[in-house]
Amino acid sequence: MALLALSLIPALTVYAKHTEEDKAAKFIEIAQRAYREATALIDRTRVTGGEVTAAETLNSEGLRLLNQAKGNYTAGNYALASEKAKAAQEKFRDTIEALDIDEAEEEETGRGILMAIDQVFQRIQRLRDVVHDIVTGSVNPTYIDWINGNLTEANQNLLAAKAIIEGKPTNASAAAKLLGEANRNIEEVYKALKLIGDHNMTKHAENFLKGLNNQLQKAQNELAEAKKKGRDTEKLEDLEDKLAEVQLLIDEAKDDLLNGEKKDALEKTKDARDNLHDITKELQKLQHGKP
């Protein structure tokens, strides 16, 4: 049934502690959501001329149970709060069953939602493939846990939404909300993947800058040797100034990385690399006595 499927939503989010208090809070949250949905459907049915007397009675009973659950929760009786919240969910489910809902319209909307659910299932599978390809040893495990947790929760939301659509009566609105929650889970996954990408890019950039520093040191040593050998002094002074500019670019690129300004860091790294390449070529010419 429509709101019975709502009770399939995981009792806790993937990051919550599995305590009686957390469970009770989640059950109350689900029951509150079910109450809003049942009330909205009563209002819609009344506007279209449908019979709502029995549904209103059941909805009031559900609200009474929900308020009792809230009172038990406040008093610290979490087990009883969970029991009352689940009973309230049952009443709200019965409320929807008692309504004369236009099932043809709901089912048409439901078919569109089912198509969207299938597409999101496919996105989840593609994202799982991406995560599988990530070398976890080089990635902060917190990111992987974050991704897997949200993918699992998205999958559960989709299963609950599908159960609602396939139940009788179909509740397209409740299913659409769960579909929206699944999409928000996936947005969190993309955020985590972006953080992983940023982390990897920063790591590569840092390694590249270390390599540039080594090349810079080598060029400085070669320049010092050329000075000892009495090479073109004016030319060497010019190259020395250019090496100082390369050092400055490298230092600024490091600062940009620390400040999260990856684009600027990349541009300065490229400039430092190109300039250092040109300086190295000039030093080689001087070492071989070429103009």
C-alpha positions in Angstrom: 0.0 0.0 0.0 1.0 3.6 -0.6 2.1 4.8 2.8 3.0 1.3 4.0 5.8 1.6 1.4 6.9 4.8 3.1 7.7 2.7 6.2 10.3 0.8 4.0 12.4 4.0 4.0 15.5 3.2 6.1 14.9 3.8 9.7 18.1 5.8 9.9 20.2 7.8 7.5 23.5 6.1 6.7 25.4 8.4 9.0 23.1 8.2 12.1 23.9 6.1 15.2 21.6 3.1 15.6 20.1 4.2 18.9 16.4 3.9 20.0 16.3 7.7 20.1 17.4 8.0 16.5 15.0 5.3 15.4 12.1 7.0 17.1 13.0 10.3 15.6 13.0 8.8 12.1 9.7 7.0 12.6 8.1 10.2 13.7 9.6 12.1 10.8 8.1 9.5 8.3 4.8 9.5 10.1 4.7 13.4 9.9 5.4 13.2 6.2 2.7 10.6 5.8 0.2 12.9 7.6 1.0 15.8 5.3 0.5 13.5 2.3 -2.8 12.1 3.6 -4.1 15.6 4.5 -3.2 16.9 1.0 -5.0 14.0 -0.6 -8.1 14.6 1.5 -8.1 18.3 0.5 -7.7 17.3 -3.2 -10.5 14.8 -3.0 -12.8 17.2 -1.2 -12.3 19.8 -3.9 -13.2 17.3 -6.7 -16.4 16.4 -4.9 -15.2 13.1 -3.4 -16.3 11.5 -0.1 -13.8 12.3 2.6 -15.7 11.6 5.9 -14.2 8.2 6.7 -10.8 9.4 5.5 -10.9 12.4 7.8 -11.8 10.2 10.8 -8.9 7.9 10.1 -6.6 10.9 9.5 -7.6 12.4 12.9 -6.9 9.0 14.6 -3.5 8.9 12.9 -2.7 12.5 14.1 -3.7 11.6 17.6 -1.2 8.7 17.5 1.5 10.9 16.0 1.0 13.5 18.8 1.3 10.7 21.3 4.5 9.5 19.7 5.9 13.1 19.9 5.0 13.2 23.6 6.6 9.9 24.3 9.7 11.0 22.5 9.9 14.2 24.5 9.5 12.1 27.7 12.4 9.9 26.7 10.2 6.8 26.1 11.7 6.1 22.6 10.4 2.5 22.3 6.8 3.6 22.8 7.4 6.6 20.6 8.4 4.3 17.7 5.4 2.1 18.3 3.0 5.0 18.2 4.6 6.5 15.2 4.4 3.2 13.3 0.7 2.9 14.3 0.1 6.4 13.0 1.7 5.5 9.7 -0.8 2.6 9.4 -3.7 5.0 10.0 -2.5 7.4 7.4 -2.2 4.4 5.0 -5.8 3.5 5.8 -6.7 7.2 5.2 -5.5 7.1 1.7 -7.2 3.7 1.0 -10.5 5.3 2.2 -10.3 8.1 -0.4 -11.9 7.9 -3.8 -8.8 8.9 -5.8 -8.8 9.1 -9.5 -6.7 6.1 -10.0 -6.4 6.5 -13.8 -4.8 9.9 -13.4 -2.5 8.6 -10.7 -1.5 5.6 -12.7 -0.7 7.7 -15.7 1.5 9.9 -13.6 2.9 6.8 -12.0 4.1 5.4 -15.3 6.1 8.5 -15.9 7.6 8.3 -12.4 8.5 4.6 -13.0 10.4 5.5 -16.1 12.3 8.2 -14.1 13.0 5.6 -11.4 14.5 3.2 -13.9 16.7 5.9 -15.3 18.0 6.8 -11.8 18.6 3.1 -11.1 20.8 3.1 -14.2 22.7 6.2 -13.0 23.3 4.5 -9.7 24.8 1.5 -11.5 27.1 3.7 -13.6 28.2 5.5 -10.4 28.9 2.2 -8.7 31.1 1.3 -11.7 33.0 4.6 -11.3 33.5 3.9 -7.6 34.7 0.4 -8.4 37.4 1.8 -10.7 38.7 4.2 -8.1 41.9 3.1 -6.5 40.7 3.3 -2.9 44.2 3.1 -1.5 44.9 6.6 -2.8 41.5 8.1 -1.8 40.3 9.2 1.6 38.0 6.4 2.8 35.6 8.9 4.1 34.8 9.9 0.5 34.2 6.3 -0.5 31.9 5.7 2.6 30.0 8.9 1.8 29.5 7.8 -1.8 28.5 4.2 -1.0 26.2 5.4 1.8 24.3 7.8 -0.5 24.1 5.3 -3.3 22.6 2.8 -0.9 20.1 5.3 0.5 19.2 6.4 -3.1 18.6 2.8 -4.0 16.3 2.3 -1.0 14.4 5.5 -1.8 13.8 4.2 -5.3 12.7 0.8 -4.1 10.2 2.5 -1.8 9.0 4.8 -4.6 8.5 1.9 -6.9 6.6 0.0 -4.2 4.3 3.0 -3.8 3.7 3.3 -7.6 2.9 -0.4 -7.9 0.7 -0.4 -4.8 -3.0 0.2 -4.7 -4.0 3.0 -4.6 -1.1 4.5 -6.5 0.3 7.6 -4.7 2.3 9.4 -7.3 3.0 12.4 -5.1 4.6 10.3 -2.3 6.6 8.4 -4.9 7.8 11.6 -6.6 9.1 12.9 -3.2 11.1 9.7 -2.7 12.4 10.0 -6.2 13.5 13.5 -5.4 15.3 12.3 -2.3 17.1 9.7 -4.4 18.2 12.4 -6.8 19.5 14.5 -3.9 21.5 11.4 -2.7 23.0 11.2 -6.1 23.9 15.0 -6.0 25.8 14.2 -2.8 27.7 11.4 -4.7 28.7 13.8 -7.4 30.0 16.3 -4.8 32.1 13.5 -3.3 33.5 12.5 -6.7 34.4 16.1 -7.3 36.2 16.3 -4.0 38.1 13.1 -5.0 38.9 14.6 -8.4 40.1 17.8 -6.8 42.2 15.9 -4.3 43.8 13.8 -7.0 44.5 16.9 -9.1 46.0 18.7 -6.2 48.2 15.7 -5.5 49.4 15.5 -9.1 50.0 19.2 -9.1 52.1 19.0 -5.9 54.2 16.2 -7.4 54.7 18.1 -10.6 55.8 21.2 -8.7 58.3 19.1 -6.7 59.7 17.9 -10.0 59.9 21.4 -11.3 61.8 22.4 -8.1 64.3 19.7 -8.7 64.8 20.8 -12.3 65.1 24.4 -11.1 67.8 23.4 -8.6 69.7 21.6 -11.4 69.5 24.6 -13.7 70.8 26.8 -10.9 73.7 24.5 -10.3 74.5 24.5 -14.1 74.4 28.3 -14.1 76.8 28.4 -11.2 79.2 26.1 -13.1 78.9 28.2 -16.2 79.9 31.3 -14.2 82.9 29.5 -12.8 84.0 28.7 -16.4 83.7 32.3 -17.4 80.9 32.0 -19.9 78.9 34.9 -21.3 78.4 36.9 -18.1 75.6 39.1 -19.4 73.7 36.1 -20.8 74.2 34.3 -17.5 72.8 37.2 -15.5 69.8 37.3 -17.8 69.2 33.6 -17.2 69.7 34.0 -13.5 66.9 36.6 -13.4 64.7 34.3 -15.4 65.3 31.4 -13.0 64.3 33.8 -10.1 61.1 34.4 -12.0 60.5 30.6 -12.4 61.1 30.2 -8.6 58.5 32.9 -8.0 56.0 31.2 -10.3 56.5 27.9 -8.5 56.0 29.5 -5.1 52.9 31.3 -6.2 51.5 28.1 -7.7 52.0 26.4 -4.3 50.2 29.2 -2.5 47.3 29.0 -5.1 47.0 25.2 -4.4 46.8 25.8 -0.7 44.1 28.4 -1.2 42.1 26.2 -3.6 42.7 28.3 -6.6 43.5 25.4 -8.9 43.1 27.2 -12.2 45.6 29.9 -11.3 48.0 27.2 -9.9 47.8 25.3 -13.2 48.5 28.3 -15.3 51.5 29.3 -13.2 52.8 25.8 -13.2 52.6 25.6 -17.0 54.4 29.0 -17.3 57.1 27.8 -14.9 57.6 24.6 -16.9 57.8 26.4 -20.2 60.2 29.1 -19.0 62.4 26.5 -17.3 62.5 24.5 -20.5 63.7 27.5 -22.4 66.3 28.4 -19.8 67.7 24.8 -19.8 68.1 25.0 -23.6 70.0 28.3 -23.3 72.3 26.9 -20.5 73.1 23.9 -22.7 74.1 26.2 -25.5 76.4 28.1 -23.2 78.0 25.0 -21.8 78.9 24.0 -25.4 80.2 27.4 -26.2 77.3 28.2 -28.6 76.0 31.7 -29.0 
